[in-house]
Amino acid sequence: MRIAVAGSIATDILMTFPGRFKDQFLEEQMHKVSLSFLVDELVVHRGGVGANICYGMAQLGQPSLLVGSVGSDFADYGAALVAAGVDISHVRICDQVHTARFTCTTDLDANQIASFYTGAMAEAREIDLSAIHAATGGIDLVLIGADDPDGMLRHTALAKANGIDIAADPSQQLARMEGEQIRELIDGSAYLFSNEYESGLMAQKTGWSNEEILSRVGVRVTTHGGDGVVIENAAGTIAKIPAVPTPALVDPTGGGDAFRAGYLTGRAAGLDHEAAAQIGCTLATTVLETVGTQEYTLNRPAFLDRLASAYGADASTKAATTLNLN
């Protein structure tokens, strides 16, 4: 199965302020705030949902095609993805702008001041999925993740026109998009991904009940954080998979992307929904115990041991054999 992942590609710049923001604000001056914080830590991470998912799939040995829009500053990031095994040959490079960038400063109370620069992501709408489909010999499934909203809608329309199965994953863009746009994104999709909160927001904005949404998609996959994953279709619940225990949680960012990477890898290899979700949950735990969404290198023996500990030896053996992880 040839899988394309269309979604954001971004750089995260994370800083730590060794104080408290609240101590710097003057109530009588709140109408004209002008502050500068001297930070004592700065880290730069590669991110973006599209790149995160492709990276996770590559760690499991699953080929994928990254579809997104980046700036002229993408060279080092792109080289790192290629080294990890990600196909970036159809990433669109925009010479006049920077790659999307998330800049965040966190204080001692875990309060955050952040900005997101859209940059090249806004030009994802210029990508022609039909041309990529033709150039690559055919895409079987495209995950359409959070990205430029117009780009997400165009990818959806072109995928339907070309008979490409869709995994709809609007996630962070649900808050920004109108109900009609969300209905267009998810209606007729082979898979629909969301977390529990997004599931409620989706129903509220579309005006569709959970039952109606299930009637319009093939399979719905809903993550519930520490309570695991529920997979269902119009006929009922397919599987409920508990999360893998995470005693050393370091950073919650990227866990959902890693789950999708593992789940799609399992499905591409022919595993059933339960086995695929078990792989996804185990990979998610690996990311949750790492700072940064692409800062890990999968230790396959340790991964299989953890899979066996959480779901049994048969689950580990099946994953190792099917995905050739030995």
LOTI-70165 format. One record per residue (C-alpha): residue in three letters; x, y, z. Coordinates in steps of 0.1 Angstrom, whole numbers, plus 5000, padded with zeros to 4 digits. Example, Ala and Ser with C-alpha at 12.3 -4.5 7.8 and 13.67 -1.06 7.14 Angstrom:
2
ala512349555078
ser513749895071
This chain:
326
met500050005000
arg501450344990
ile500650605016
ala500950975013
val500851205043
ala499651555036
gly500151785066
ser502052055082
ile505852075083
ala507252305109
thr510052405132
asp509452435169
ile511652685188
leu511152625226
met512552855253
thr512452845291
phe512053155312
pro513453105348
gly510753325364
arg507053385363
phe505353585336
lys502753715362
asp505553895381
gln506354095350
phe502954235342
leu501754565357
glu497954575360
glu497754945352
gln499854905321
met498054605305
his496754825277
lys500354875263
val502454575272
ser506054575260
leu508154305276
ser511254115269
phe512153795287
leu515753675292
val515553295287
asp518153045298
glu517352755276
leu516552725239
val515952405219
val514952365183
his512952065172
arg511651945139
gly507851915139
gly504551945120
val502051665119
gly502851555084
ala506551525090
asn506051365124
ile503851085110
cys506151015081
tyr509151005105
gly507350745127
met506450525098
ala510050535086
gln511150425120
leu508950115116
gly510250055081
gln507150165063
pro507650385032
ser505550695030
leu505351005008
leu505451345026
val503251615010
gly503551965023
ser504952315017
val508152445031
gly510452755028
ser513952795015
asp515352725050
phe514252355047
ala517552205036
asp518852075069
tyr515351965080
gly514851785047
ala518251615049
ala517351485083
leu514051335070
val515751175040
ala518351025064
ala515550875084
gly513950725053
val511250975044
asp510451045008
ile510351435005
ser510551434967
his507151594964
val507451854992
arg506852204977
ile509652454983
cys508652824985
asp511753044980
gln510153364993
val509053255028
his510253055057
thr509052715068
ala506152735093
arg507552805128
phe506152765163
thr507952985189
cys507052925226
thr508453045259
thr507452865291
asp507852995326
leu508252815360
asp504552775363
ala504252615329
asn502452915315
gln503352975279
ile503553265255
ala503653145219
ser503353245183
phe502853035152
tyr504153175119
thr502253005090
gly504953085064
ala505152835036
met502352625050
ala499852875035
glu500952765001
ala500052405006
arg496852484986
glu499152514955
ile500052144957
asp498451924930
leu497751584945
ser496551454911
ala499951524896
ile501751344925
his499351054922
ala500251024885
ala503951074890
thr504350814917
gly502350544899
gly499350574922
ile498650664958
asp496450414977
leu495750615008
val496350985017
leu496151105053
ile495051465052
gly496251625084
ala496251975099
asp497652215073
asp496552515054
pro492652475055
asp492252555018
gly495052305010
met493252035031
leu490052095012
arg491752084978
his493651764987
thr490351604998
ala488651704965
leu491451574944
ala491751254963
lys488051184957
ala488351274921
asn491251024917
gly489650744937
ile492350764965
asp491150654999
ile491350925025
ala492250925062
ala490751245075
asp492651395104
pro491751765108
ser492851785144
gln494052135153
gln492252295124
leu488852195136
ala488652505158
arg489352725128
met487152565101
glu483452605096
gly480952315098
glu480552285060
gln484252265055
ile484551985082
arg481751795066
glu483451815033
leu486751685048
ile485351385066
asp482351265044
gly483250955026
ser486650905042
ala488050555047
tyr489450655082
leu488550935105
phe491151025133
ser490451245163
asn490951265200
glu488051265224
tyr487751645226
glu487951685188
ser485251425185
gly482851635204
leu483851955186
met483351775153
ala479851685162
gln479052035174
lys480352205143
thr479051965117
gly475651915133
trp476051545128
ser475551295156
asn478151025163
glu475950775146
glu475650995115
ile479351045113
leu479950675116
ser477550625087
arg479650855065
val483050715072
gly484650365069
val486350345103
arg486550595131
val489650595153
thr489350805185
thr492250835209
his491550885247
gly494950965260
gly495850745289
asp492650545284
gly493650415251
val491950405217
val488450315205
ile487950195169
glu484450175155
asn482350175124
ala478650195116
ala478149835128
gly479549905162
thr482849885181
ile485649705164
ala488249725192
lys489149895224
ile492849905230
pro494350015263
ala497250255263
val500750135270
pro501750255305
thr504050555305
pro505950575338
ala508450825324
leu506251085306
val508551365294
asp506651545267
pro503051485255
thr503651655221
gly503551425192
gly502051115208
gly498951125186
asp501151155154
ala503150855165
phe500050655171
arg498850735136
ala502250635122
gly502150295140
tyr498450225132
leu498850305095
thr501950105093
gly500149805107
arg497149845084
ala499449885054
ala501049555063
gly497749385064
leu497249365102
asp493749395117
his492649705135
glu493549585170
ala497049465161
ala497649795142
ala496450005171
gln498649815195
ile501649905174
gly500450265173
cys500050285211
thr503450145217
leu505150385193
ala503250675209
thr504650575243
thr508150595229
val507550945217
leu505951055250
glu509150955268
thr511251175245
val511551545243
gly510751645207
thr508551465181
gln511351345159
glu514251315184
tyr513950935189
thr515550645171
leu513450335175
asn515150055194
arg513349765178
pro514149495204
ala513049725232
phe509949825212
leu508949455207
asp509549385244
arg507349665254
leu504649555229
ala504849205245
ser504649345280
ala501549555272
tyr499649315249
gly501148975251
ala503848775233
asp501648695204
ala501149065196
ser504849115197
thr505548815175
lys502848915150
ala504349265147
ala507849145144
thr507048905117
thr504649115097
leu506749435098
asn510149255097
leu511249425129
asn513549135141
